[in-house]
Amino acid sequence: MPKILILGANGQLARNTTEFFLKHPVVQLTLYLRRANRLKNPDPSRVTIVEGDVLDVETLKGAMQGQDVVYANLAGSMEQQAKTIVNAMHATGLKRLIFISSMGIYGEVPGERYRSILDPYRDSAAVIEASDLDYTILRPGWFTHDEEINYQITQKGEPFKGHDVSLNSLSDLIVKLALSPGMEVRRSLGVSRAG
Ligand SMILES: NC(=O)c1ccc[n+]([C@@H]2O[C@H](COP(=O)([O-])OP(=O)(O)OC[C@H]3O[C@@H](n4cnc5c(N)ncnc54)[C@H](OP(=O)(O)O)[C@@H]3O)[C@@H](O)[C@H]2O)c1
């Protein structure tokens, strides 16, 4: 039974991805969020809800005990969040991290210059890339609510293709990454709608 910890579980993409995870009967989820009364437990037989701030390292370490994968879906002070996550994963012996960032952090989007607005994404990605974790950083384009699952991946060092991607495409990829040991480990992936 793979055990997945979702940080920032009330985020738009995290909620969409929770539904995708629950289509897999073997998965157990821990949903970690601030003000937990905002979220209804979708399946108490295999979902645990933990109230906590990612910057609260003791609560975070408690939630990490016994997990297989950490999926971070955060915003705000992301560099500090990334440092706290890396330290807590070291302390609890976890290795696998999927971290949602944004397109543009390496200046890889042709014709676009996202400057300081992307600093938290850039700085947090740098923290994770400097760690020894089995990370996969995702750099999505703009989210859409299209039902379709249709995406292409660009690796770090390649120009980003396209500019948007459906939430469902991202959720599909996140679940595959979480459930496929070794998939795209220590990589930073641009993700956008194909074609
Ligand atoms: N929308 C787009 O087109 C797009 C494109 C590329 C990348 N992204 C980025 O992808 C990421 C995920 O997107 P999203 O739409 O799911 O974002 P979201 O709805 O803003 O979710 C981010 C979550 O992070 C949580 N969070 C922030 N600081 C926290 C902390 N210290 N402890 C615990 N939780 C914390 C927030 O919790 P609270 O609810 O408690 O505030 C929120 O639920 C975001 O960083 C977003 O900017 C978005």
The ligand as an SDF file (V2000), in Angstrom:
LIG
                    3D

 48 52  0  0  0  0  0  0  0  0999 V2000
   -2.5660   28.4470  -11.6380 N   0  0  0  0  0  0  0  0  0  0  0  0
   -1.6470   28.3020  -12.5630 C   0  0  0  0  0  0  0  0  0  0  0  0
   -1.8850   28.5100  -13.7710 O   0  0  0  0  0  0  0  0  0  0  0  0
   -0.2620   27.8560  -12.1870 C   0  0  0  0  0  0  0  0  0  0  0  0
    0.6970   27.6110  -13.1520 C   0  0  0  0  0  0  0  0  0  0  0  0
    1.9660   27.1550  -12.7880 C   0  0  0  0  0  0  0  0  0  0  0  0
    2.2690   26.9590  -11.4380 C   0  0  0  0  0  0  0  0  0  0  0  0
    1.3080   27.2240  -10.4990 N   0  0  0  0  0  0  0  0  0  0  0  0
    1.6790   27.0060   -9.1010 C   0  0  0  0  0  0  0  0  0  0  0  0
    1.4290   25.6580   -8.7560 O   0  0  0  0  0  0  0  0  0  0  0  0
    1.2520   25.5780   -7.3380 C   0  0  0  0  0  0  0  0  0  0  0  0
    0.0090   24.7660   -7.0510 C   0  0  0  0  0  0  0  0  0  0  0  0
   -1.1110   25.4140   -7.6330 O   0  0  0  0  0  0  0  0  0  0  0  0
   -2.5450   25.4780   -6.9120 P   0  0  0  0  0  0  0  0  0  0  0  0
   -3.4790   26.1300   -7.8660 O   0  0  0  0  0  0  0  0  0  0  0  0
   -2.8740   24.1470   -6.3450 O   0  0  0  0  0  0  0  0  0  0  0  0
   -2.2020   26.5290   -5.7550 O   0  0  0  0  0  0  0  0  0  0  0  0
   -3.1200   26.9690   -4.5240 P   0  0  0  0  0  0  0  0  0  0  0  0
   -4.5410   26.6220   -4.7760 O   0  0  0  0  0  0  0  0  0  0  0  0
   -2.7490   28.3900   -4.2590 O   0  0  0  0  0  0  0  0  0  0  0  0
   -2.5930   26.0270   -3.3510 O   0  0  0  0  0  0  0  0  0  0  0  0
   -1.4110   26.2690   -2.6540 C   0  0  0  0  0  0  0  0  0  0  0  0
   -1.6380   25.7470   -1.2620 C   0  0  0  0  0  0  0  0  0  0  0  0
   -0.4480   25.9570   -0.5020 O   0  0  0  0  0  0  0  0  0  0  0  0
   -0.8680   26.0640    0.8160 C   0  0  0  0  0  0  0  0  0  0  0  0
    0.1560   26.6500    1.6650 N   0  0  0  0  0  0  0  0  0  0  0  0
    0.8420   27.8050    1.4880 C   0  0  0  0  0  0  0  0  0  0  0  0
    1.6960   27.9950    2.5040 N   0  0  0  0  0  0  0  0  0  0  0  0
    1.5370   26.9390    3.3410 C   0  0  0  0  0  0  0  0  0  0  0  0
    2.1390   26.5620    4.5540 C   0  0  0  0  0  0  0  0  0  0  0  0
    3.1090   27.3180    5.1260 N   0  0  0  0  0  0  0  0  0  0  0  0
    1.7370   25.4160    5.1440 N   0  0  0  0  0  0  0  0  0  0  0  0
    0.7870   24.6440    4.5880 C   0  0  0  0  0  0  0  0  0  0  0  0
    0.1780   24.9440    3.4190 N   0  0  0  0  0  0  0  0  0  0  0  0
    0.5540   26.0820    2.8180 C   0  0  0  0  0  0  0  0  0  0  0  0
   -2.0860   26.9730    0.7350 C   0  0  0  0  0  0  0  0  0  0  0  0
   -2.8240   26.7580    1.9040 O   0  0  0  0  0  0  0  0  0  0  0  0
   -3.9480   27.7610    2.4560 P   0  0  0  0  0  0  0  0  0  0  0  0
   -5.1690   27.3580    1.6970 O   0  0  0  0  0  0  0  0  0  0  0  0
   -3.9790   27.4340    3.8950 O   0  0  0  0  0  0  0  0  0  0  0  0
   -3.4810   29.1670    2.1420 O   0  0  0  0  0  0  0  0  0  0  0  0
   -2.7720   26.4760   -0.5140 C   0  0  0  0  0  0  0  0  0  0  0  0
   -3.8010   25.5650   -0.2360 O   0  0  0  0  0  0  0  0  0  0  0  0
    1.1850   27.0070   -6.8330 C   0  0  0  0  0  0  0  0  0  0  0  0
    2.4280   27.3940   -6.3130 O   0  0  0  0  0  0  0  0  0  0  0  0
    0.8730   27.7890   -8.0920 C   0  0  0  0  0  0  0  0  0  0  0  0
    1.2960   29.1430   -8.0330 O   0  0  0  0  0  0  0  0  0  0  0  0
    0.0670   27.6530  -10.8410 C   0  0  0  0  0  0  0  0  0  0  0  0
  1  2  1  0
  2  3  2  0
  2  4  1  0
  4  5  1  0
  4 48  2  0
  5  6  2  0
  6  7  1  0
  7  8  2  0
  8  9  1  0
  8 48  1  0
  9 10  1  0
  9 46  1  0
 10 11  1  0
 11 12  1  0
 11 44  1  0
 12 13  1  0
 13 14  1  0
 14 15  2  0
 14 16  1  0
 14 17  1  0
 17 18  1  0
 18 19  2  0
 18 20  1  0
 18 21  1  0
 21 22  1  0
 22 23  1  0
 23 24  1  0
 23 42  1  0
 24 25  1  0
 25 26  1  0
 25 36  1  0
 26 27  1  0
 26 35  1  0
 27 28  2  0
 28 29  1  0
 29 30  1  0
 29 35  2  0
 30 31  1  0
 30 32  2  0
 32 33  1  0
 33 34  2  0
 34 35  1  0
 36 37  1  0
 36 42  1  0
 37 38  1  0
 38 39  2  0
 38 40  1  0
 38 41  1  0
 42 43  1  0
 44 45  1  0
 44 46  1  0
 46 47  1  0
M  CHG  2   8   1  16  -1
M  END
$$$$
